[in-house]
Amino acid sequence: MTTKRGVRSGELPNIGVGSTEAERCDLTSRDVLDIVQHEIDELSRAASLLGDGQPESVARLRHQAAILTVVLEKAGH
């Protein structure tokens, strides 16, 4: 028997911590490296778009990209 909320009688609705999480997928080492490289590219692109108008933000974005670049280099990418 189904209630008005679509929950079967005797079942608890999916609520609480983790109830809205999507199914997780397994990432390979290559997948992780590609994700980090994509983030570096996005940070660099954002810094370029800001140009000279926001020097502190540009410096922060470039610094973040540099840190991730070191991580990739140490990972052998």
DRENTOR-716623 format. One line per 4 residues: for each residue x, y, z of C-alpha. Coordinates in Angstrom, 3 decimals. Example, Ala and Ser with C-alpha at 12.3 -4.5 7.8 and 13.67 -1.06 7.14 Angstrom:
<sites>
12.300,-4.500,7.800  13.670,-1.060,7.140
</sites>
This chain:
<sites>
0.000,0.000,0.000  1.322,3.465,-0.935  0.616,6.595,1.094  -0.152,10.072,-0.255
3.556,10.902,-0.217  4.508,7.941,-2.380  6.072,5.982,0.476  5.098,2.358,0.789
3.487,1.370,4.013  6.173,0.150,6.413  9.010,1.980,4.604  10.683,5.126,5.811
11.045,8.056,3.414  14.568,8.883,2.292  15.306,11.913,4.486  18.247,13.186,6.482
21.983,13.237,5.913  22.914,11.833,2.526  19.362,11.671,1.234  20.087,14.048,-1.628
23.444,12.589,-2.651  23.878,11.241,-6.132  25.291,7.792,-6.660  29.064,7.985,-6.468
31.297,6.776,-9.244  34.767,5.309,-9.024  37.481,7.594,-10.351  40.745,6.368,-11.747
44.000,8.164,-11.010  43.821,9.530,-14.547  40.324,10.898,-13.890  41.561,12.720,-10.791
44.537,14.196,-12.652  42.237,15.362,-15.447  39.900,17.006,-12.931  42.794,18.827,-11.277
44.096,19.962,-14.684  40.635,21.223,-15.575  40.548,23.220,-12.332  43.961,24.730,-13.130
42.680,25.729,-16.564  39.534,27.281,-15.062  41.500,29.243,-12.452  43.897,30.528,-15.107
41.021,31.468,-17.407  39.265,33.330,-14.593  42.460,35.229,-13.770  42.836,36.222,-17.421
39.243,37.409,-17.630  39.676,39.631,-14.577  42.723,41.246,-16.142  44.161,44.250,-14.351
40.876,45.340,-12.801  41.138,43.202,-9.663  44.812,42.538,-8.939  44.235,40.837,-5.568
41.721,38.407,-7.036  43.966,37.722,-10.020  46.910,37.023,-7.707  44.792,34.670,-5.574
43.540,32.742,-8.611  47.035,32.440,-10.080  48.390,31.322,-6.712  45.725,28.607,-6.470
46.535,27.459,-10.007  50.249,27.369,-9.148  49.627,25.206,-6.079  47.577,22.724,-8.099
50.264,22.700,-10.798  52.827,21.639,-8.188  50.464,18.895,-7.051  50.181,17.605,-10.624
53.943,17.758,-11.134  54.526,15.751,-7.963  51.945,13.235,-9.170  53.968,12.809,-12.354
51.532,14.506,-14.709
</sites>
